[in-house]
Amino acid sequence: MEKVITEASSLQCQHGGTITPKADAVSGLLTVEGKGVLTKSLVGSKVGTNCSQQTNTQTGSQQCGKVSTETPGASSVLTVGGEAVLLKSDSGTTDGSPTNNWSVKDAVQDVLSAD
């Protein structure tokens, strides 16, 4: 069983940029330790300016700015409002270049797990 992720979970690009889940990914129907669980897609969520990959037009590198793709780590059994809750295995890519992976670093909760 994997930990369910919430709005308090630590989501980061591979360069340490903090990902803030977009509002419609946070469920108000189920909370863990007072924080809404994440459902739906995180595509479009913002990456903080603390991403260490800097934009450089000469080299073509670009700082991560938002989540572009997601390989959902979604529960097959636990849903909220008809949407599967997201799990610690959730990951994907950002719009950064040349490297752009993101993942869940820490669920930041030990109360709720799901398959």
Biopython code that builds the backbone (N, CA, C, O; Angstrom):
import numpy as np
from Bio.PDB.StructureBuilder import StructureBuilder

atoms = [
    (1, "MET", "N", (0.828, -1.180, 0.000)),
    (1, "MET", "CA", (0.000, 0.000, 0.000)),
    (1, "MET", "C", (0.873, 1.246, 0.000)),
    (1, "MET", "O", (1.911, 1.306, 0.660)),
    (2, "GLU", "N", (0.431, 2.215, -0.745)),
    (2, "GLU", "CA", (1.151, 3.483, -0.845)),
    (2, "GLU", "C", (0.455, 4.582, -0.071)),
    (2, "GLU", "O", (-0.752, 4.523, 0.165)),
    (3, "LYS", "N", (1.211, 5.570, 0.317)),
    (3, "LYS", "CA", (0.644, 6.724, 1.009)),
    (3, "LYS", "C", (-0.146, 7.580, 0.023)),
    (3, "LYS", "O", (0.267, 7.776, -1.120)),
    (4, "VAL", "N", (-1.275, 8.080, 0.480)),
    (4, "VAL", "CA", (-2.076, 9.045, -0.279)),
    (4, "VAL", "C", (-1.378, 10.395, -0.141)),
    (4, "VAL", "O", (-0.874, 10.721, 0.934)),
    (5, "ILE", "N", (-1.343, 11.188, -1.224)),
    (5, "ILE", "CA", (-0.721, 12.499, -1.134)),
    (5, "ILE", "C", (-1.781, 13.579, -0.923)),
    (5, "ILE", "O", (-2.915, 13.470, -1.391)),
    (6, "THR", "N", (-1.377, 14.611, -0.212)),
    (6, "THR", "CA", (-2.266, 15.721, 0.138)),
    (6, "THR", "C", (-1.633, 17.038, -0.306)),
    (6, "THR", "O", (-0.523, 17.064, -0.838)),
    (7, "GLU", "N", (-2.362, 18.126, -0.077)),
    (7, "GLU", "CA", (-1.820, 19.437, -0.424)),
    (7, "GLU", "C", (-0.577, 19.775, 0.395)),
    (7, "GLU", "O", (0.143, 20.709, 0.043)),
    (8, "ALA", "N", (-0.307, 19.048, 1.472)),
    (8, "ALA", "CA", (0.897, 19.266, 2.280)),
    (8, "ALA", "C", (2.074, 18.418, 1.809)),
    (8, "ALA", "O", (3.196, 18.619, 2.276)),
    (9, "SER", "N", (1.844, 17.475, 0.895)),
    (9, "SER", "CA", (2.916, 16.593, 0.437)),
    (9, "SER", "C", (4.000, 17.378, -0.292)),
    (9, "SER", "O", (3.743, 18.441, -0.858)),
    (10, "SER", "N", (5.214, 16.838, -0.268)),
    (10, "SER", "CA", (6.356, 17.470, -0.916)),
    (10, "SER", "C", (6.476, 16.955, -2.340)),
    (10, "SER", "O", (6.885, 15.817, -2.571)),
    (11, "LEU", "N", (6.109, 17.820, -3.307)),
    (11, "LEU", "CA", (6.212, 17.518, -4.732)),
    (11, "LEU", "C", (7.285, 18.428, -5.306)),
    (11, "LEU", "O", (7.255, 19.637, -5.076)),
    (12, "GLN", "N", (8.249, 17.857, -6.061)),
    (12, "GLN", "CA", (9.351, 18.670, -6.567)),
    (12, "GLN", "C", (9.781, 18.252, -7.955)),
    (12, "GLN", "O", (9.670, 17.088, -8.338)),
    (13, "CYS", "N", (10.282, 19.242, -8.713)),
    (13, "CYS", "CA", (10.980, 18.907, -9.949)),
    (13, "CYS", "C", (12.341, 18.345, -9.548)),
    (13, "CYS", "O", (12.736, 18.459, -8.388)),
    (14, "GLN", "N", (13.047, 17.755, -10.467)),
    (14, "GLN", "CA", (14.318, 17.118, -10.126)),
    (14, "GLN", "C", (15.393, 18.114, -9.719)),
    (14, "GLN", "O", (16.465, 17.719, -9.262)),
    (15, "HIS", "N", (15.114, 19.398, -9.880)),
    (15, "HIS", "CA", (16.070, 20.443, -9.504)),
    (15, "HIS", "C", (15.698, 21.105, -8.184)),
    (15, "HIS", "O", (16.274, 22.128, -7.815)),
    (16, "GLY", "N", (14.729, 20.520, -7.467)),
    (16, "GLY", "CA", (14.348, 21.021, -6.156)),
    (16, "GLY", "C", (13.252, 22.057, -6.145)),
    (16, "GLY", "O", (12.908, 22.573, -5.081)),
    (17, "GLY", "N", (12.691, 22.378, -7.301)),
    (17, "GLY", "CA", (11.594, 23.341, -7.364)),
    (17, "GLY", "C", (10.325, 22.760, -6.758)),
    (17, "GLY", "O", (9.919, 21.653, -7.111)),
    (18, "THR", "N", (9.701, 23.493, -5.853)),
    (18, "THR", "CA", (8.491, 23.047, -5.169)),
    (18, "THR", "C", (7.285, 23.171, -6.091)),
    (18, "THR", "O", (7.067, 24.221, -6.696)),
    (19, "ILE", "N", (6.507, 22.105, -6.198)),
    (19, "ILE", "CA", (5.291, 22.113, -7.019)),
    (19, "ILE", "C", (4.101, 22.376, -6.114)),
    (19, "ILE", "O", (3.897, 21.687, -5.115)),
    (20, "THR", "N", (3.320, 23.385, -6.479)),
    (20, "THR", "CA", (2.100, 23.718, -5.747)),
    (20, "THR", "C", (0.926, 23.162, -6.533)),
    (20, "THR", "O", (0.679, 23.609, -7.653)),
    (21, "PRO", "N", (0.185, 22.190, -5.978)),
    (21, "PRO", "CA", (-0.947, 21.604, -6.708)),
    (21, "PRO", "C", (-1.971, 22.670, -7.081)),
    (21, "PRO", "O", (-2.289, 23.549, -6.280)),
    (22, "LYS", "N", (-2.483, 22.581, -8.307)),
    (22, "LYS", "CA", (-3.526, 23.526, -8.720)),
    (22, "LYS", "C", (-4.774, 23.283, -7.878)),
    (22, "LYS", "O", (-4.997, 22.179, -7.380)),
    (23, "ALA", "N", (-5.569, 24.311, -7.730)),
    (23, "ALA", "CA", (-6.704, 24.287, -6.798)),
    (23, "ALA", "C", (-7.680, 23.145, -7.063)),
    (23, "ALA", "O", (-8.173, 22.533, -6.116)),
    (24, "ASP", "N", (-7.972, 22.844, -8.333)),
    (24, "ASP", "CA", (-8.977, 21.810, -8.597)),
    (24, "ASP", "C", (-8.463, 20.390, -8.387)),
    (24, "ASP", "O", (-9.219, 19.431, -8.543)),
    (25, "ALA", "N", (-7.175, 20.241, -8.032)),
    (25, "ALA", "CA", (-6.632, 18.919, -7.709)),
    (25, "ALA", "C", (-6.759, 18.603, -6.222)),
    (25, "ALA", "O", (-6.530, 17.470, -5.799)),
    (26, "VAL", "N", (-7.124, 19.609, -5.435)),
    (26, "VAL", "CA", (-7.231, 19.443, -3.976)),
    (26, "VAL", "C", (-8.688, 19.196, -3.612)),
    (26, "VAL", "O", (-9.554, 20.025, -3.890)),
    (27, "SER", "N", (-8.955, 18.056, -2.991)),
    (27, "SER", "CA", (-10.315, 17.719, -2.581)),
    (27, "SER", "C", (-10.621, 18.286, -1.199)),
    (27, "SER", "O", (-9.820, 18.160, -0.272)),
    (28, "GLY", "N", (-11.762, 18.898, -1.075)),
    (28, "GLY", "CA", (-12.203, 19.358, 0.228)),
    (28, "GLY", "C", (-13.081, 18.330, 0.918)),
    (28, "GLY", "O", (-13.487, 18.523, 2.063)),
    (29, "LEU", "N", (-13.376, 17.232, 0.221)),
    (29, "LEU", "CA", (-14.262, 16.211, 0.775)),
    (29, "LEU", "C", (-13.555, 15.225, 1.692)),
    (29, "LEU", "O", (-14.185, 14.625, 2.563)),
    (30, "LEU", "N", (-12.244, 15.054, 1.502)),
    (30, "LEU", "CA", (-11.470, 14.134, 2.335)),
    (30, "LEU", "C", (-10.174, 14.822, 2.709)),
    (30, "LEU", "O", (-9.427, 15.278, 1.843)),
    (31, "THR", "N", (-9.913, 14.895, 4.001)),
    (31, "THR", "CA", (-8.673, 15.499, 4.468)),
    (31, "THR", "C", (-7.901, 14.516, 5.329)),
    (31, "THR", "O", (-8.474, 13.607, 5.931)),
    (32, "VAL", "N", (-6.608, 14.711, 5.377)),
    (32, "VAL", "CA", (-5.720, 13.944, 6.240)),
    (32, "VAL", "C", (-4.935, 14.969, 7.036)),
    (32, "VAL", "O", (-4.209, 15.789, 6.472)),
    (33, "GLU", "N", (-5.087, 14.915, 8.343)),
    (33, "GLU", "CA", (-4.424, 15.873, 9.215)),
    (33, "GLU", "C", (-4.732, 17.309, 8.794)),
    (33, "GLU", "O", (-3.870, 18.186, 8.855)),
    (34, "GLY", "N", (-5.980, 17.533, 8.366)),
    (34, "GLY", "CA", (-6.439, 18.863, 8.004)),
    (34, "GLY", "C", (-6.081, 19.336, 6.610)),
    (34, "GLY", "O", (-6.388, 20.475, 6.258)),
    (35, "LYS", "N", (-5.441, 18.500, 5.805)),
    (35, "LYS", "CA", (-5.031, 18.864, 4.445)),
    (35, "LYS", "C", (-5.796, 18.034, 3.431)),
    (35, "LYS", "O", (-5.918, 16.818, 3.582)),
    (36, "GLY", "N", (-6.318, 18.694, 2.386)),
    (36, "GLY", "CA", (-7.086, 17.994, 1.362)),
    (36, "GLY", "C", (-6.255, 17.008, 0.570)),
    (36, "GLY", "O", (-5.117, 17.305, 0.204)),
    (37, "VAL", "N", (-6.814, 15.831, 0.299)),
    (37, "VAL", "CA", (-6.124, 14.849, -0.536)),
    (37, "VAL", "C", (-6.124, 15.343, -1.975)),
    (37, "VAL", "O", (-6.977, 16.138, -2.370)),
    (38, "LEU", "N", (-5.149, 14.862, -2.763)),
    (38, "LEU", "CA", (-5.053, 15.260, -4.158)),
    (38, "LEU", "C", (-5.758, 14.238, -5.033)),
    (38, "LEU", "O", (-5.585, 13.031, -4.862)),
    (39, "THR", "N", (-6.547, 14.729, -5.964)),
    (39, "THR", "CA", (-7.254, 13.907, -6.934)),
    (39, "THR", "C", (-7.079, 14.562, -8.301)),
    (39, "THR", "O", (-6.448, 15.613, -8.414)),
    (40, "LYS", "N", (-7.626, 13.952, -9.315)),
    (40, "LYS", "CA", (-7.552, 14.497, -10.680)),
    (40, "LYS", "C", (-6.111, 14.616, -11.121)),
    (40, "LYS", "O", (-5.244, 13.897, -10.624)),
    (41, "SER", "N", (-5.852, 15.507, -12.039)),
    (41, "SER", "CA", (-4.526, 15.659, -12.623)),
    (41, "SER", "C", (-3.788, 16.848, -12.031)),
    (41, "SER", "O", (-4.402, 17.854, -11.676)),
    (42, "LEU", "N", (-2.481, 16.731, -11.927)),
    (42, "LEU", "CA", (-1.638, 17.841, -11.484)),
    (42, "LEU", "C", (-1.068, 18.622, -12.668)),
    (42, "LEU", "O", (-0.329, 19.587, -12.470)),
    (43, "VAL", "N", (-1.403, 18.217, -13.893)),
    (43, "VAL", "CA", (-0.927, 18.940, -15.071)),
    (43, "VAL", "C", (-1.396, 20.393, -14.989)),
    (43, "VAL", "O", (-2.578, 20.664, -14.779)),
    (44, "GLY", "N", (-0.463, 21.312, -15.157)),
    (44, "GLY", "CA", (-0.757, 22.731, -15.042)),
    (44, "GLY", "C", (-0.383, 23.318, -13.700)),
    (44, "GLY", "O", (-0.387, 24.538, -13.538)),
    (45, "SER", "N", (-0.057, 22.468, -12.725)),
    (45, "SER", "CA", (0.379, 22.959, -11.416)),
    (45, "SER", "C", (1.702, 23.704, -11.567)),
    (45, "SER", "O", (2.532, 23.337, -12.399)),
    (46, "LYS", "N", (1.896, 24.738, -10.772)),
    (46, "LYS", "CA", (3.074, 25.602, -10.859)),
    (46, "LYS", "C", (4.276, 25.023, -10.125)),
    (46, "LYS", "O", (4.154, 24.405, -9.068)),
    (47, "VAL", "N", (5.457, 25.250, -10.734)),
    (47, "VAL", "CA", (6.727, 24.919, -10.094)),
    (47, "VAL", "C", (7.308, 26.232, -9.585)),
    (47, "VAL", "O", (7.357, 27.215, -10.324)),
    (48, "GLY", "N", (7.746, 26.256, -8.342)),
    (48, "GLY", "CA", (8.289, 27.471, -7.744)),
    (48, "GLY", "C", (9.588, 27.919, -8.386)),
    (48, "GLY", "O", (10.269, 27.148, -9.062)),
    (49, "THR", "N", (9.912, 29.166, -8.162)),
    (49, "THR", "CA", (11.140, 29.732, -8.721)),
    (49, "THR", "C", (12.393, 29.169, -8.059)),
    (49, "THR", "O", (13.509, 29.524, -8.438)),
    (50, "ASN", "N", (12.213, 28.286, -7.063)),
    (50, "ASN", "CA", (13.373, 27.665, -6.429)),
    (50, "ASN", "C", (13.939, 26.502, -7.244)),
    (50, "ASN", "O", (14.840, 25.809, -6.771)),
    (51, "CYS", "N", (13.430, 26.272, -8.461)),
    (51, "CYS", "CA", (14.029, 25.291, -9.384)),
    (51, "CYS", "C", (15.437, 25.790, -9.713)),
    (51, "CYS", "O", (15.603, 26.929, -10.149)),
    (52, "SER", "N", (16.449, 24.944, -9.508)),
    (52, "SER", "CA", (17.841, 25.373, -9.715)),
    (52, "SER", "C", (18.280, 25.339, -11.176)),
    (52, "SER", "O", (19.367, 25.821, -11.492)),
    (53, "GLN", "N", (17.471, 24.785, -12.072)),
    (53, "GLN", "CA", (17.800, 24.810, -13.503)),
    (53, "GLN", "C", (17.413, 26.190, -14.039)),
    (53, "GLN", "O", (16.231, 26.530, -14.104)),
    (54, "GLN", "N", (18.393, 26.961, -14.413)),
    (54, "GLN", "CA", (18.144, 28.337, -14.821)),
    (54, "GLN", "C", (17.930, 28.461, -16.331)),
    (54, "GLN", "O", (18.520, 27.721, -17.118)),
    (55, "THR", "N", (17.085, 29.402, -16.713)),
    (55, "THR", "CA", (16.833, 29.677, -18.120)),
    (55, "THR", "C", (18.047, 30.378, -18.710)),
    (55, "THR", "O", (18.561, 31.343, -18.144)),
    (56, "ASN", "N", (18.500, 29.876, -19.861)),
    (56, "ASN", "CA", (19.629, 30.456, -20.571)),
    (56, "ASN", "C", (19.344, 30.316, -22.063)),
    (56, "ASN", "O", (19.403, 29.215, -22.610)),
    (57, "THR", "N", (19.037, 31.424, -22.713)),
    (57, "THR", "CA", (18.666, 31.379, -24.130)),
    (57, "THR", "C", (19.813, 30.906, -25.016)),
    (57, "THR", "O", (19.573, 30.349, -26.087)),
    (58, "GLN", "N", (21.049, 31.120, -24.588)),
    (58, "GLN", "CA", (22.190, 30.683, -25.394)),
    (58, "GLN", "C", (22.334, 29.172, -25.410)),
    (58, "GLN", "O", (22.718, 28.598, -26.429)),
    (59, "THR", "N", (22.034, 28.525, -24.300)),
    (59, "THR", "CA", (22.173, 27.069, -24.236)),
    (59, "THR", "C", (20.849, 26.351, -24.481)),
    (59, "THR", "O", (20.823, 25.137, -24.684)),
    (60, "GLY", "N", (19.751, 27.103, -24.460)),
    (60, "GLY", "CA", (18.435, 26.499, -24.660)),
    (60, "GLY", "C", (17.836, 25.903, -23.404)),
    (60, "GLY", "O", (16.790, 25.257, -23.465)),
    (61, "SER", "N", (18.482, 26.110, -22.262)),
    (61, "SER", "CA", (17.911, 25.562, -21.028)),
    (61, "SER", "C", (16.796, 26.468, -20.527)),
    (61, "SER", "O", (16.808, 27.681, -20.732)),
    (62, "GLN", "N", (15.835, 25.840, -19.866)),
    (62, "GLN", "CA", (14.673, 26.570, -19.352)),
    (62, "GLN", "C", (14.336, 26.074, -17.963)),
    (62, "GLN", "O", (14.275, 24.868, -17.723)),
    (63, "GLN", "N", (14.116, 27.011, -17.041)),
    (63, "GLN", "CA", (13.715, 26.668, -15.687)),
    (63, "GLN", "C", (12.326, 26.023, -15.723)),
    (63, "GLN", "O", (11.487, 26.412, -16.535)),
    (64, "CYS", "N", (12.081, 25.052, -14.862)),
    (64, "CYS", "CA", (10.768, 24.413, -14.776)),
    (64, "CYS", "C", (9.744, 25.442, -14.295)),
    (64, "CYS", "O", (9.994, 26.159, -13.327)),
    (65, "GLY", "N", (8.598, 25.516, -14.963)),
    (65, "GLY", "CA", (7.577, 26.484, -14.603)),
    (65, "GLY", "C", (6.238, 25.868, -14.241)),
    (65, "GLY", "O", (5.503, 26.392, -13.405)),
    (66, "LYS", "N", (5.926, 24.725, -14.895)),
    (66, "LYS", "CA", (4.662, 24.057, -14.589)),
    (66, "LYS", "C", (4.751, 22.592, -14.964)),
    (66, "LYS", "O", (5.610, 22.185, -15.746)),
    (67, "VAL", "N", (3.850, 21.806, -14.395)),
    (67, "VAL", "CA", (3.770, 20.375, -14.695)),
    (67, "VAL", "C", (3.150, 20.210, -16.088)),
    (67, "VAL", "O", (2.080, 20.749, -16.368)),
    (68, "SER", "N", (3.837, 19.460, -16.952)),
    (68, "SER", "CA", (3.367, 19.239, -18.327)),
    (68, "SER", "C", (2.676, 17.900, -18.525)),
    (68, "SER", "O", (1.652, 17.809, -19.201)),
    (69, "THR", "N", (3.258, 16.852, -17.919)),
    (69, "THR", "CA", (2.674, 15.513, -18.058)),
    (69, "THR", "C", (2.654, 14.828, -16.709)),
    (69, "THR", "O", (3.344, 15.221, -15.768)),
    (70, "GLU", "N", (1.840, 13.791, -16.647)),
    (70, "GLU", "CA", (1.715, 13.043, -15.395)),
    (70, "GLU", "C", (1.509, 11.571, -15.700)),
    (70, "GLU", "O", (0.690, 11.205, -16.544)),
    (71, "THR", "N", (2.261, 10.733, -15.005)),
    (71, "THR", "CA", (2.033, 9.300, -15.017)),
    (71, "THR", "C", (1.338, 9.026, -13.701)),
    (71, "THR", "O", (1.987, 8.843, -12.671)),
    (72, "PRO", "N", (0.013, 8.999, -13.739)),
    (72, "PRO", "CA", (-0.725, 8.955, -12.476)),
    (72, "PRO", "C", (-0.404, 7.751, -11.617)),
    (72, "PRO", "O", (-0.445, 6.601, -12.055)),
    (73, "GLY", "N", (-0.089, 8.063, -10.395)),
    (73, "GLY", "CA", (-0.016, 7.061, -9.358)),
    (73, "GLY", "C", (-1.345, 7.192, -8.633)),
    (73, "GLY", "O", (-1.420, 7.781, -7.555)),
    (74, "ALA", "N", (-2.392, 6.639, -9.231)),
    (74, "ALA", "CA", (-3.741, 6.818, -8.695)),
    (74, "ALA", "C", (-4.235, 5.523, -8.066)),
    (74, "ALA", "O", (-3.937, 4.428, -8.542)),
    (75, "SER", "N", (-4.984, 5.670, -7.004)),
    (75, "SER", "CA", (-5.541, 4.513, -6.315)),
    (75, "SER", "C", (-6.552, 3.798, -7.202)),
    (75, "SER", "O", (-7.314, 4.431, -7.933)),
    (76, "SER", "N", (-6.546, 2.482, -7.127)),
    (76, "SER", "CA", (-7.539, 1.686, -7.863)),
    (76, "SER", "C", (-8.762, 1.395, -6.997)),
    (76, "SER", "O", (-9.748, 0.838, -7.480)),
    (77, "VAL", "N", (-8.701, 1.774, -5.712)),
    (77, "VAL", "CA", (-9.818, 1.460, -4.810)),
    (77, "VAL", "C", (-10.401, 2.656, -4.068)),
    (77, "VAL", "O", (-11.582, 2.643, -3.719)),
    (78, "LEU", "N", (-9.603, 3.684, -3.821)),
    (78, "LEU", "CA", (-10.081, 4.816, -3.025)),
    (78, "LEU", "C", (-10.383, 6.014, -3.921)),
    (78, "LEU", "O", (-9.508, 6.528, -4.617)),
    (79, "THR", "N", (-11.638, 6.441, -3.887)),
    (79, "THR", "CA", (-12.048, 7.607, -4.668)),
    (79, "THR", "C", (-12.709, 8.634, -3.753)),
    (79, "THR", "O", (-13.211, 8.310, -2.676)),
    (80, "VAL", "N", (-12.694, 9.877, -4.216)),
    (80, "VAL", "CA", (-13.354, 10.975, -3.524)),
    (80, "VAL", "C", (-14.126, 11.751, -4.580)),
    (80, "VAL", "O", (-13.539, 12.257, -5.536)),
    (81, "GLY", "N", (-15.437, 11.845, -4.409)),
    (81, "GLY", "CA", (-16.246, 12.549, -5.391)),
    (81, "GLY", "C", (-16.126, 11.957, -6.781)),
    (81, "GLY", "O", (-16.221, 12.679, -7.773)),
    (82, "GLY", "N", (-15.919, 10.652, -6.867)),
    (82, "GLY", "CA", (-15.802, 9.972, -8.153)),
    (82, "GLY", "C", (-14.419, 10.032, -8.783)),
    (82, "GLY", "O", (-14.224, 9.510, -9.881)),
    (83, "GLU", "N", (-13.452, 10.658, -8.114)),
    (83, "GLU", "CA", (-12.087, 10.777, -8.626)),
    (83, "GLU", "C", (-11.141, 9.935, -7.775)),
    (83, "GLU", "O", (-11.240, 9.936, -6.548)),
    (84, "ALA", "N", (-10.225, 9.217, -8.425)),
    (84, "ALA", "CA", (-9.225, 8.437, -7.693)),
    (84, "ALA", "C", (-8.273, 9.374, -6.954)),
    (84, "ALA", "O", (-7.871, 10.406, -7.492)),
    (85, "VAL", "N", (-7.918, 9.018, -5.733)),
    (85, "VAL", "CA", (-6.920, 9.805, -5.006)),
    (85, "VAL", "C", (-5.541, 9.481, -5.570)),
    (85, "VAL", "O", (-5.300, 8.376, -6.055)),
    (86, "LEU", "N", (-4.645, 10.454, -5.499)),
    (86, "LEU", "CA", (-3.291, 10.270, -6.010)),
    (86, "LEU", "C", (-2.392, 9.721, -4.916)),
    (86, "LEU", "O", (-2.576, 10.005, -3.732)),
    (87, "LEU", "N", (-1.406, 8.920, -5.343)),
    (87, "LEU", "CA", (-0.513, 8.217, -4.429)),
    (87, "LEU", "C", (0.926, 8.699, -4.581)),
    (87, "LEU", "O", (1.249, 9.431, -5.516)),
    (88, "LYS", "N", (1.777, 8.288, -3.661)),
    (88, "LYS", "CA", (3.172, 8.711, -3.653)),
    (88, "LYS", "C", (3.913, 8.365, -4.943)),
    (88, "LYS", "O", (4.933, 8.990, -5.232)),
    (89, "SER", "N", (3.449, 7.412, -5.717)),
    (89, "SER", "CA", (4.115, 7.030, -6.968)),
    (89, "SER", "C", (3.815, 7.980, -8.125)),
    (89, "SER", "O", (4.363, 7.812, -9.214)),
    (90, "ASP", "N", (2.949, 8.982, -7.906)),
    (90, "ASP", "CA", (2.622, 9.954, -8.949)),
    (90, "ASP", "C", (3.904, 10.660, -9.402)),
    (90, "ASP", "O", (4.759, 10.984, -8.577)),
    (91, "SER", "N", (4.040, 10.900, -10.711)),
    (91, "SER", "CA", (5.244, 11.544, -11.251)),
    (91, "SER", "C", (4.955, 12.042, -12.660)),
    (91, "SER", "O", (3.842, 11.883, -13.162)),
    (92, "GLY", "N", (5.946, 12.642, -13.294)),
    (92, "GLY", "CA", (5.771, 13.109, -14.664)),
    (92, "GLY", "C", (6.891, 14.035, -15.090)),
    (92, "GLY", "O", (8.025, 13.918, -14.626)),
    (93, "THR", "N", (6.551, 14.978, -15.999)),
    (93, "THR", "CA", (7.531, 15.928, -16.510)),
    (93, "THR", "C", (7.007, 17.354, -16.356)),
    (93, "THR", "O", (5.811, 17.585, -16.181)),
    (94, "THR", "N", (7.942, 18.299, -16.426)),
    (94, "THR", "CA", (7.606, 19.717, -16.408)),
    (94, "THR", "C", (7.942, 20.310, -17.776)),
    (94, "THR", "O", (8.358, 19.594, -18.687)),
    (95, "ASP", "N", (7.760, 21.607, -17.910)),
    (95, "ASP", "CA", (8.122, 22.287, -19.150)),
    (95, "ASP", "C", (9.579, 22.724, -19.173)),
    (95, "ASP", "O", (9.987, 23.452, -20.077)),
    (96, "GLY", "N", (10.376, 22.291, -18.187)),
    (96, "GLY", "CA", (11.793, 22.641, -18.131)),
    (96, "GLY", "C", (12.591, 21.940, -19.223)),
    (96, "GLY", "O", (12.126, 20.976, -19.831)),
    (97, "SER", "N", (13.806, 22.446, -19.461)),
    (97, "SER", "CA", (14.659, 21.865, -20.491)),
    (97, "SER", "C", (16.119, 22.124, -20.106)),
    (97, "SER", "O", (16.417, 23.227, -19.649)),
    (98, "PRO", "N", (17.027, 21.194, -20.260)),
    (98, "PRO", "CA", (16.877, 19.933, -20.961)),
    (98, "PRO", "C", (16.326, 18.803, -20.097)),
    (98, "PRO", "O", (15.806, 17.827, -20.638)),
    (99, "THR", "N", (16.423, 18.902, -18.765)),
    (99, "THR", "CA", (15.873, 17.836, -17.927)),
    (99, "THR", "C", (14.621, 18.354, -17.234)),
    (99, "THR", "O", (14.534, 19.533, -16.889)),
    (100, "ASN", "N", (13.641, 17.456, -17.032)),
    (100, "ASN", "CA", (12.342, 17.972, -16.593)),
    (100, "ASN", "C", (11.469, 16.984, -15.832)),
    (100, "ASN", "O", (10.246, 17.042, -15.961)),
    (101, "ASN", "N", (12.026, 16.110, -15.070)),
    (101, "ASN", "CA", (11.208, 15.158, -14.312)),
    (101, "ASN", "C", (10.734, 15.756, -12.992)),
    (101, "ASN", "O", (11.392, 16.628, -12.424)),
    (102, "TRP", "N", (9.585, 15.280, -12.509)),
    (102, "TRP", "CA", (9.092, 15.657, -11.187)),
    (102, "TRP", "C", (8.559, 14.405, -10.519)),
    (102, "TRP", "O", (8.222, 13.419, -11.175)),
    (103, "SER", "N", (8.490, 14.471, -9.179)),
    (103, "SER", "CA", (7.979, 13.326, -8.419)),
    (103, "SER", "C", (7.547, 13.790, -7.031)),
    (103, "SER", "O", (7.739, 14.942, -6.642)),
    (104, "VAL", "N", (6.961, 12.852, -6.309)),
    (104, "VAL", "CA", (6.577, 13.097, -4.922)),
    (104, "VAL", "C", (7.774, 12.709, -4.067)),
    (104, "VAL", "O", (8.197, 11.553, -4.073)),
    (105, "LYS", "N", (8.318, 13.666, -3.337)),
    (105, "LYS", "CA", (9.479, 13.398, -2.481)),
    (105, "LYS", "C", (9.063, 12.817, -1.141)),
    (105, "LYS", "O", (9.748, 11.957, -0.587)),
    (106, "ASP", "N", (7.925, 13.297, -0.620)),
    (106, "ASP", "CA", (7.471, 12.842, 0.694)),
    (106, "ASP", "C", (5.967, 13.053, 0.783)),
    (106, "ASP", "O", (5.475, 14.143, 0.490)),
    (107, "ALA", "N", (5.236, 12.025, 1.181)),
    (107, "ALA", "CA", (3.781, 12.152, 1.323)),
    (107, "ALA", "C", (3.419, 13.082, 2.486)),
    (107, "ALA", "O", (2.320, 13.637, 2.503)),
    (108, "VAL", "N", (4.299, 13.258, 3.431)),
    (108, "VAL", "CA", (4.134, 14.109, 4.614)),
    (108, "VAL", "C", (2.925, 13.698, 5.442)),
    (108, "VAL", "O", (2.324, 14.533, 6.118)),
    (109, "GLN", "N", (2.568, 12.440, 5.398)),
    (109, "GLN", "CA", (1.517, 11.926, 6.272)),
    (109, "GLN", "C", (1.672, 10.418, 6.362)),
    (109, "GLN", "O", (2.097, 9.780, 5.398)),
    (110, "ASP", "N", (1.337, 9.848, 7.497)),
    (110, "ASP", "CA", (1.442, 8.405, 7.733)),
    (110, "ASP", "C", (0.104, 7.796, 8.149)),
    (110, "ASP", "O", (0.067, 6.708, 8.725)),
    (111, "VAL", "N", (-0.997, 8.498, 7.857)),
    (111, "VAL", "CA", (-2.307, 8.073, 8.323)),
    (111, "VAL", "C", (-3.056, 7.242, 7.290)),
    (111, "VAL", "O", (-3.651, 6.220, 7.633)),
    (112, "LEU", "N", (-3.032, 7.671, 6.025)),
    (112, "LEU", "CA", (-3.878, 7.058, 4.999)),
    (112, "LEU", "C", (-3.069, 6.476, 3.856)),
    (112, "LEU", "O", (-2.261, 7.170, 3.239)),
    (113, "SER", "N", (-3.289, 5.195, 3.574)),
    (113, "SER", "CA", (-2.664, 4.491, 2.452)),
    (113, "SER", "C", (-3.756, 3.851, 1.611)),
    (113, "SER", "O", (-4.873, 3.644, 2.085)),
    (114, "ALA", "N", (-3.428, 3.535, 0.353)),
    (114, "ALA", "CA", (-4.389, 2.870, -0.529)),
    (114, "ALA", "C", (-3.640, 2.090, -1.587)),
    (114, "ALA", "O", (-2.443, 2.289, -1.795)),
    (115, "ASP", "N", (-4.356, 1.199, -2.253)),
    (115, "ASP", "CA", (-3.815, 0.439, -3.391)),
    (115, "ASP", "C", (-4.144, 1.167, -4.666)),
    (115, "ASP", "O", (-3.785, 0.707, -5.750)),
]
sb = StructureBuilder()
sb.init_structure("model")
sb.init_model(0)
sb.init_chain("A")
sb.init_seg("    ")
for serial, (resi, resn, name, xyz) in enumerate(atoms, 1):
    if name == "N":
        sb.init_residue(resn, " ", resi, " ")
    sb.init_atom(name, np.array(xyz, "f"), 0.0, 1.0, " ", f" {name:<3s}", serial, name[0])
structure = sb.get_structure()
